[in-house]
């Protein structure tokens, strides 16, 4: 949850390559300690990721909270360019 902007961009670019190859991508966030009290920050991070991937990806499975894990699954969108 406390990821730097550059690190996030690197992960997004790697995700973009997987999606362009036709794979599904599952993004998982693990809450630690006091982060559990601020679960909305994880959802906001997933909103940022979704916004940056909107040209190649669509949400296959929306964000789900399961215990300390927050997960979301993306798939290649039908309107993505080849």
Secondary structure, 3 states (H helix, E strand, C coil): CCCCHHHHHHHHHHHHHHHHCCCCEEEEEECCHHHHHHHHHHHHHHHHHHHHCCCCEEEEEEEEEECCEEEEEEEECCCCCC
